[in-house]
Amino acid sequence: MHRPRQAHVTLLLGLALAGCGGGDGPTDPAGDPPAGSREILSEPSFSTQVMEVFVRRGCTASQCHGGGQGGLTLTASATVSYQNLVNVPATGPAGEIRVIPGNAQDSYLVKKLEGRQSVGTRMPVTGSALDSVDLANVRNWIDRGARNN
């Protein structure tokens, strides 16, 4: 008698867990990004490649920076997100700038993504770190002048 109930619970649990994996989640770097965005670009576009990373990884979600967590607001709007990142002081450590055009190494965004920050934790807080493709595109965008393109 307990087997049908146990099988039903097992099936429901399996379906619930399947929805959390498989590479399609916002914090999974192997998710299904738009075609062509998973290559390292020498001059990535903020509105196309960089924003795609923020959206896919869940940075713009309401429970994260879409809700202003950590004093930073990132939305699905590239214009708003750009204005909140480039040449803007970080809210945590004094003297840190979120994105310094032409200087990815010293930009606080990159320090947080690489786990080199002096305050807080690596971003994204949930899920795995950015993979080499996403990180290279963010760094390349900043090093090429962090243009609003």
C-alpha positions in Angstrom: 0.0 0.0 0.0 2.8 2.4 0.7 4.5 1.8 -2.7 2.1 3.9 -4.8 2.3 6.8 -2.4 6.0 6.5 -2.2 6.3 6.3 -6.0 4.1 9.4 -6.3 6.2 11.4 -3.8 9.4 10.2 -5.6 8.0 11.3 -9.0 7.0 14.8 -7.7 10.4 15.2 -6.0 12.1 14.2 -9.2 10.1 16.7 -11.3 10.8 19.5 -8.8 14.5 18.8 -8.9 14.5 18.6 -12.7 13.2 22.1 -12.8 16.2 23.3 -10.8 18.9 21.8 -13.0 19.8 21.0 -16.5 21.7 24.1 -17.4 18.6 26.4 -17.9 18.7 28.3 -14.6 19.6 31.9 -14.3 22.7 31.1 -12.2 24.0 28.3 -14.6 26.7 29.6 -16.9 25.8 26.7 -19.3 22.2 27.9 -19.7 20.8 28.5 -23.1 22.0 32.0 -24.1 21.2 33.6 -27.4 23.1 32.3 -30.3 26.6 33.7 -30.7 26.9 35.1 -27.2 29.0 32.3 -25.8 32.2 33.2 -27.5 34.9 35.5 -26.2 34.7 38.8 -28.1 37.5 41.4 -28.3 34.9 44.3 -28.2 31.7 43.0 -26.6 28.7 45.3 -26.5 27.3 46.3 -23.1 23.6 46.1 -24.2 24.1 42.8 -26.0 26.8 40.6 -24.5 27.3 42.0 -21.0 23.6 42.5 -20.2 23.0 39.0 -21.5 25.3 37.7 -18.8 23.6 39.8 -16.1 20.2 38.6 -17.1 21.1 35.0 -17.7 22.9 34.7 -14.4 20.0 36.3 -12.4 21.8 39.5 -11.5 18.8 41.5 -12.6 16.3 39.4 -10.7 14.3 41.0 -7.9 16.0 38.9 -5.2 19.4 40.1 -6.4 20.4 43.5 -7.9 17.1 43.9 -9.6 15.9 44.6 -6.0 18.9 46.8 -5.2 20.8 44.3 -3.1 24.2 45.5 -2.0 23.3 49.0 -2.9 23.4 48.3 -6.7 20.4 48.2 -9.0 20.7 46.3 -12.2 17.6 45.9 -14.4 16.8 44.4 -17.7 17.2 48.0 -19.0 20.8 48.4 -20.3 20.5 52.2 -19.9 19.7 52.0 -16.2 22.2 49.3 -15.5 25.0 51.2 -17.3 24.3 54.4 -15.4 24.5 52.4 -12.1 27.8 50.8 -13.0 30.2 53.0 -14.9 32.2 55.6 -13.0 30.0 55.1 -9.9 31.5 54.6 -6.4 30.8 51.2 -4.9 28.6 51.3 -1.7 30.9 49.1 0.3 34.6 49.9 0.5 35.7 53.5 0.3 37.5 54.5 -2.9 36.3 51.6 -5.0 34.6 52.4 -8.4 32.2 49.8 -9.8 33.5 50.1 -13.4 36.6 52.1 -14.4 36.6 52.4 -18.2 39.8 51.0 -19.6 40.7 49.3 -16.3 39.0 45.9 -15.6 41.7 44.8 -13.2 40.9 47.6 -10.7 37.1 47.8 -11.3 35.2 46.6 -8.3 32.7 44.7 -10.5 35.6 42.5 -11.7 37.0 42.1 -8.2 33.6 40.9 -7.0 33.2 38.5 -10.0 36.7 37.1 -9.4 36.5 36.9 -5.6 39.2 39.5 -5.1 37.0 42.0 -3.2 37.9 43.4 0.2 34.3 43.4 1.5 31.5 40.8 1.1 31.6 37.7 -1.1 32.2 36.8 -4.7 29.4 37.4 -7.1 27.1 35.9 -8.0 26.4 35.0 -4.4 24.3 32.0 -5.4 25.5 29.6 -8.0 28.8 29.1 -9.6 31.3 31.8 -10.5 31.2 33.2 -14.0 32.9 30.9 -16.5 35.9 32.1 -18.6 33.8 33.2 -21.5 31.5 35.4 -19.5 34.3 36.8 -17.4 36.5 37.5 -20.4 33.6 39.4 -22.1 33.0 41.6 -19.0 36.7 42.3 -18.7 37.1 43.0 -22.4 34.1 45.4 -22.4 35.7 47.3 -19.5 39.2 47.3 -20.9 37.9 48.6 -24.3 36.5 51.7 -22.5 33.2 50.4 -21.0 31.2 52.0 -23.8 27.5 52.4 -23.6 26.9 50.3 -26.7 
